[in-house]
Amino acid sequence: MISIQHLTKRFGRTLAVDDVSFECAPGTVTGFLGPNGAGKSTTLRVLAGLSRPSDGRATIGGVAYRELRNPGRVIGCMLDAAAQHPGRTGRETLLLAAIATGVPTSRVGQMLERVGLQDAGRRRVGEYSLGMRQRLGIAQALVGDPHVLVLDEPANGLDPEGIRWMRGLLRDFADGGGTVLLSSHLLAEVQATVDRLVVVGGGRVVREGALDDLLRASGVVVRGLDADGLVAAMTAAGLRVRRRADGTVAIDASAEQVGRAAHTAGQVLLELREDGTRLEELFFELTVAPQVPTSRQAVAA
Amino acid sequence: MTGGTETLEHLDVDPALRPLARAMALRGPSWWTVLRIELRKTVDTRASRWLLLAVLIVAAGSMAYEVTQARSMVQSDPGWVTLPRYLDTVFDGVMLLLPVVGVLAMTTEWSQRTALSTFTLVPRRGRVLSAKVAAALLVVLGTSLVCALVGLGGTTLAAQVADVPLALEGGSDAVTAAVVMTSLMALMGVGLGALAGSTSVGVVAYFVLPLGFSLAAPRVLGDASVWLDGLWAFERVAEGTTTSWPHAGTALAVWIALPVVLGVGRCLRRELP
């Protein structure tokens, strides 16, 4: 549905997006994850036809955004929740979008209700909190009854209850056959919301795949009687090893590979577990050092 | 208006994608729909409403003052109370403020960053920008006509207060001249606003540049300044008293055509904030 193909965007000498490719399928929620300045917003702006790519292309259903006749009916975008006129009411903001997309104006009230702003519709956006602006932005994206949703940092400013609400809304949208792409710089914000992750750092895709696969691929943690011997055994088996402060060893391998290597070297293991909680750390590593060669290998979806 | 879907049944589309294909075939907003949106935007925020309200307050205030002065003015000049004179008074203030809608039309979306959603919903920027210019001119026209009615009311009232006959001759010419002048000023505002790129810089440029030039140019350029004096040219054109179209045309080109073309060209390509 969404297809980003070899997208590159330069601003002067700065390479903001460097050969980024990924796809989002109907029925899925994709998290576009990376630290600030990783190129997420630039990619989304190119996708929304607001910025021309230096190279490559971005399409929705095979069509470039600018070629869409009535884009608001196909793809709803919220590129910056703060970019609303503070002197306009929430209702009026949605009404302008309804007129532009040609949907009945009755959708304005429905969308205000859907995002929980029915009592704030007549207030000016300047009086809204950031969380309320996020809700208004999502409502604005939904007004045209689109098939695709693209949200830039939608969880920003939402409280935990708001994040849970958004999770439900996006899940419903995807379950109805919609395609969702949302960006975030905080994994914890979107971890429970997304099915797939595209992780970017320094303008490049550093890891991509189903959330479950990425969790599984984040390796195992081992504790042994003899830490030095264990590290030597794993290194001898050709596995990537990293000692951790608590005396355990993190290994980029499956539990079976580690078990066999330990057995071969006669090392006694006290603990061997899949490191499912390590995704945040993985995300941090990936994005802090995006240029490591192995990071280009995408995890099979 | 949007609406009609085209029949897609003949297309070989994956059934799961058929709703999407249908949505893709929907017509986008016509230019008139975009104009309707842009007209709404000229009155749907507090700032824009206040500007128009200020214009009407200035018009009504100037008339109220003139009505109180009518009796004493008539004593020294029995023919004082005429519609053209009162319209001039009304539009002195109106002409100063009202054309700012031209500046705002080209800058608000960038200064408030709403350009992001506007151009996402209507990616054809030329369509949006031309509708903005048309909306600004319509607002100028509509507000000018309301101000003209205020002038007519003021004249009628003043004639009654001063007990002189109502003198309406030349009124329509005065209204036409005022509307043309205000529209030219608004178009200049469009150009300067689009070039400036932000509301604050645009408004300052609109107030300072043409007036500053009109004051400074004769001293620097001497007689040659008439080629470039925008305000002078607008006035001659509006009053229909242009004696030299080459002079006025050059000034109009420099203060309207050039900034509008360069400014709108800039807005068409500008990266969004």
Chai-1 contact restraints between the chains, C-beta under 6 A:
chainA,res_idxA,chainB,res_idxB,connection_type,confidence,min_distance_angstrom,max_distance_angstrom,comment,restraint_id
A,A48,B,T120,contact,1.0,0.0,6.0,A-B,restraint_1
A,G49,B,P123,contact,1.0,0.0,6.0,A-B,restraint_2
A,L50,B,F119,contact,1.0,0.0,6.0,A-B,restraint_3
A,L50,B,L272,contact,1.0,0.0,6.0,A-B,restraint_4
A,G61,B,L20,contact,1.0,0.0,6.0,A-B,restraint_5
A,R66,B,P123,contact,1.0,0.0,6.0,A-B,restraint_6
A,R69,B,R27,contact,1.0,0.0,6.0,A-B,restraint_7
A,R69,B,G28,contact,1.0,0.0,6.0,A-B,restraint_8
A,N70,B,L26,contact,1.0,0.0,6.0,A-B,restraint_9
A,N70,B,G28,contact,1.0,0.0,6.0,A-B,restraint_10
A,G72,B,L121,contact,1.0,0.0,6.0,A-B,restraint_11
A,R73,B,A23,contact,1.0,0.0,6.0,A-B,restraint_12
A,R73,B,L26,contact,1.0,0.0,6.0,A-B,restraint_13
A,V74,B,A23,contact,1.0,0.0,6.0,A-B,restraint_14
A,V74,B,M24,contact,1.0,0.0,6.0,A-B,restraint_15
A,C77,B,T120,contact,1.0,0.0,6.0,A-B,restraint_16
A,L79,B,L116,contact,1.0,0.0,6.0,A-B,restraint_17
A,D80,B,L116,contact,1.0,0.0,6.0,A-B,restraint_18
A,A83,B,R113,contact,1.0,0.0,6.0,A-B,restraint_19
A,A83,B,L116,contact,1.0,0.0,6.0,A-B,restraint_20
A,H85,B,T45,contact,1.0,0.0,6.0,A-B,restraint_21
A,H85,B,Q112,contact,1.0,0.0,6.0,A-B,restraint_22
A,H85,B,T114,contact,1.0,0.0,6.0,A-B,restraint_23
A,G87,B,T45,contact,1.0,0.0,6.0,A-B,restraint_24
A,G87,B,R46,contact,1.0,0.0,6.0,A-B,restraint_25
A,G87,B,A47,contact,1.0,0.0,6.0,A-B,restraint_26
A,R88,B,D44,contact,1.0,0.0,6.0,A-B,restraint_27
A,R88,B,T45,contact,1.0,0.0,6.0,A-B,restraint_28
A,E92,B,D44,contact,1.0,0.0,6.0,A-B,restraint_29
A,L96,B,I37,contact,1.0,0.0,6.0,A-B,restraint_30
A,I99,B,I37,contact,1.0,0.0,6.0,A-B,restraint_31
A,A100,B,P29,contact,1.0,0.0,6.0,A-B,restraint_32
A,A100,B,I37,contact,1.0,0.0,6.0,A-B,restraint_33
A,A100,B,L121,contact,1.0,0.0,6.0,A-B,restraint_34
A,A100,B,V122,contact,1.0,0.0,6.0,A-B,restraint_35
A,G102,B,T2,contact,1.0,0.0,6.0,A-B,restraint_36
A,H147,B,L20,contact,1.0,0.0,6.0,A-B,restraint_37
A,H147,B,A23,contact,1.0,0.0,6.0,A-B,restraint_38
